[in-house]
């Protein structure tokens, strides 16, 4: 059967169509996305702007037409931190449903972490042992750890690369004072949850998912996406340490010229790199292994698990 997942994220709204059957790995059939940057299209009081709602609804309607043309049986829509944290988040979901008929499921941060963990577990398998999974988006950072398909601990922190850039980095490039304040804030947030996670045991595999981590890996020497999903890609802590001062000194336009960096996310790269560095240091990780599956695949796998 052909399924569609509509992921309303803080940076990107993404329709992914897959050919999926119970007991088999979902195979991507079509991808359609746009960078709406909902986390940056907020009013002064944190509400999703009317313009952003119009753009979102228009993209959802367009996605439904594409899904119908390509023979999709079902489209599952979900929203994450940009709408979850907005004071008018419920109104946004109601408006999308009124105009398009799509009922977006509002995922909690912990739900995001659990579903991403499921996808990572299925990708690497049981032989990977105890996993620590990190997923950074535009609005939040999710962490999950455990031995099974359900993590023993799942946490969400307000450390998304887009959120931190919007709230704490005004310069282009950011000045030393802003960077120091951001570094201190990020490390304090992550330090609070290190204890509950490390008490579970040392991870045998530490994994990173998301576009931000993929861009950091590419900058620090990982293979390009054109080489396919089965190539091993890592973020090395030493390589990241070498690159961070260079990234911080670059303007957004210069970062956008780096391999693998999209113009739409270049501004967020420094914040994302600081979060990555902090997490690796506080958890004592020398490397993070990238996983091509993440939240969208977790949603699909959970849906398939419910089929007879």
PEJOHU-V938320 format. One record per residue. N is the residue number from 1. RES is the residue in one small letter. SS is DSSP state (H for helix, E for strand, L for the rest). PSI is psi in whole degrees, -180 to 180 (999 if undefined). Layout:
BEGIN
N:RES:SS:PSI + N:RES:SS:PSI
END
This chain:
BEGIN
1:x:L:154 + 2:x:E:123 + 3:x:E:153 + 4:x:E:139 + 5:x:E:125 + 6:x:E:108 + 7:x:E:109 + 8:x:E:93 + 9:x:L:179 + 10:x:L:-30 + 11:x:L:-52 + 12:x:E:145 + 13:x:E:124 + 14:x:E:124 + 15:x:E:120 + 16:x:E:124 + 17:x:E:134 + 18:x:E:149 + 19:x:E:116 + 20:x:L:138 + 21:x:L:146 + 22:x:L:129 + 23:x:L:-1 + 24:x:L:156 + 25:x:L:134 + 26:x:L:136 + 27:x:E:120 + 28:x:E:135 + 29:x:E:-31 + 30:x:E:146 + 31:x:E:135 + 32:x:E:123 + 33:x:E:163 + 34:x:E:148 + 35:x:E:94 + 36:x:L:-24 + 37:x:L:58 + 38:x:H:-34 + 39:x:H:-18 + 40:x:H:-11 + 41:x:L:60 + 42:x:E:152 + 43:x:L:176 + 44:x:L:-27 + 45:x:L:15 + 46:x:L:6 + 47:x:L:147 + 48:x:E:129 + 49:x:L:158 + 50:x:H:-39 + 51:x:H:-42 + 52:x:H:-39 + 53:x:H:-42 + 54:x:H:-45 + 55:x:H:-42 + 56:x:H:-49 + 57:x:H:-40 + 58:x:H:-41 + 59:x:H:-39 + 60:x:H:-45 + 61:x:H:-42 + 62:x:H:-41 + 63:x:H:-38 + 64:x:H:-40 + 65:x:H:-42 + 66:x:H:-46 + 67:x:H:-42 + 68:x:H:-44 + 69:x:H:-31 + 70:x:L:13 + 71:x:L:34 + 72:x:L:134 + 73:x:L:-37 + 74:x:E:139 + 75:x:E:122 + 76:x:E:121 + 77:x:E:140 + 78:x:E:156 + 79:x:E:151 + 80:x:L:-142 + 81:x:H:-33 + 82:x:H:-42 + 83:x:H:-36 + 84:x:H:-39 + 85:x:L:-11 + 86:x:L:139 + 87:x:L:-28 + 88:x:L:24 + 89:x:H:-43 + 90:x:H:-37 + 91:x:H:-37 + 92:x:H:-45 + 93:x:H:-42 + 94:x:H:-39 + 95:x:H:-40 + 96:x:H:-43 + 97:x:H:-40 + 98:x:H:-41 + 99:x:H:-31 + 100:x:H:-21 + 101:x:L:-5 + 102:x:L:128 + 103:x:L:99 + 104:x:L:127 + 105:x:E:127 + 106:x:E:108 + 107:x:L:138 + 108:x:L:164 + 109:x:H:-38 + 110:x:H:-37 + 111:x:H:-44 + 112:x:H:-47 + 113:x:H:-41 + 114:x:H:-42 + 115:x:H:-38 + 116:x:H:-40 + 117:x:H:-43 + 118:x:H:-46 + 119:x:H:-43 + 120:x:H:-42 + 121:x:H:-45 + 122:x:H:-36 + 123:x:H:-48 + 124:x:H:-23 + 125:x:L:176 + 126:x:H:-27 + 127:x:H:-14 + 128:x:H:-17 + 129:x:L:-149 + 130:x:L:128 + 131:x:E:145 + 132:x:E:121 + 133:x:E:130 + 134:x:E:137 + 135:x:E:114 + 136:x:E:129 + 137:x:L:-161 + 138:x:L:-31 + 139:x:L:-22 + 140:x:L:163 + 141:x:E:125 + 142:x:E:140 + 143:x:E:141 + 144:x:E:148 + 145:x:E:146 + 146:x:E:178 + 147:x:L:-19 + 148:x:L:-162 + 149:x:L:-26 + 150:x:L:126 + 151:x:L:152 + 152:x:L:-24 + 153:x:E:134 + 154:x:E:126 + 155:x:E:145 + 156:x:E:132 + 157:x:E:149 + 158:x:L:57 + 159:x:L:36 + 160:x:L:148 + 161:x:H:-37 + 162:x:H:-43 + 163:x:H:-48 + 164:x:H:-39 + 165:x:H:-45 + 166:x:H:-42 + 167:x:H:-26 + 168:x:H:-12 + 169:x:L:104 + 170:x:L:-25 + 171:x:L:160 + 172:x:L:91 + 173:x:L:164 + 174:x:L:150 + 175:x:L:170 + 176:x:H:-36 + 177:x:H:-44 + 178:x:H:-43 + 179:x:H:-41 + 180:x:H:-43 + 181:x:H:-41 + 182:x:H:-44 + 183:x:H:-45 + 184:x:H:-45 + 185:x:H:-47 + 186:x:H:-46 + 187:x:H:-35 + 188:x:H:-40 + 189:x:H:-47 + 190:x:H:-37 + 191:x:H:-31 + 192:x:H:-25 + 193:x:H:2 + 194:x:H:-44 + 195:x:H:-56 + 196:x:H:-31 + 197:x:H:-44 + 198:x:H:-24 + 199:x:L:-21 + 200:x:L:-19 + 201:x:L:159 + 202:x:L:133 + 203:x:L:141 + 204:x:L:-20 + 205:x:E:125 + 206:x:E:127 + 207:x:E:143 + 208:x:E:138 + 209:x:E:158 + 210:x:L:160 + 211:x:H:-39 + 212:x:H:-47 + 213:x:H:-38 + 214:x:H:-40 + 215:x:H:-42 + 216:x:H:-42 + 217:x:H:-42 + 218:x:H:-43 + 219:x:H:-39 + 220:x:L:10 + 221:x:L:1 + 222:x:L:160 + 223:x:L:147 + 224:x:L:160 + 225:x:H:-26 + 226:x:H:-19 + 227:x:H:0 + 228:x:L:167 + 229:x:L:-12 + 230:x:L:0 + 231:x:L:134 + 232:x:L:127 + 233:x:L:138 + 234:x:E:158 + 235:x:E:117 + 236:x:E:131 + 237:x:H:-41 + 238:x:H:-42 + 239:x:H:-40 + 240:x:H:-42 + 241:x:H:-36 + 242:x:H:-36 + 243:x:H:-29 + 244:x:H:-48 + 245:x:H:-33 + 246:x:H:-43 + 247:x:H:-42 + 248:x:H:-28 + 249:x:H:-12 + 250:x:L:150 + 251:x:L:165 + 252:x:H:-42 + 253:x:H:-35 + 254:x:H:-40 + 255:x:H:-36 + 256:x:L:-16 + 257:x:L:-8 + 258:x:L:152 + 259:x:L:131 + 260:x:L:-3 + 261:x:L:124 + 262:x:L:148 + 263:x:L:-35 + 264:x:L:-21 + 265:x:L:1 + 266:x:H:-36 + 267:x:H:-28 + 268:x:H:-6 + 269:x:H:-38 + 270:x:H:-46 + 271:x:H:-44 + 272:x:H:-40 + 273:x:H:-37 + 274:x:H:-39 + 275:x:H:-43 + 276:x:H:-47 + 277:x:H:-45 + 278:x:H:-45 + 279:x:H:-43 + 280:x:H:-40 + 281:x:H:-47 + 282:x:H:-27 + 283:x:L:0 + 284:x:L:41 + 285:x:L:130 + 286:x:L:-22 + 287:x:E:155 + 288:x:E:130 + 289:x:E:132 + 290:x:E:144 + 291:x:L:130 + 292:x:L:-19 + 293:x:L:145 + 294:x:L:-140 + 295:x:H:-47 + 296:x:H:-45 + 297:x:H:-35 + 298:x:H:-41 + 299:x:H:-44 + 300:x:H:-46 + 301:x:H:-41 + 302:x:H:-39 + 303:x:H:-44 + 304:x:H:-35 + 305:x:H:-26 + 306:x:L:-5 + 307:x:L:149 + 308:x:L:999
END
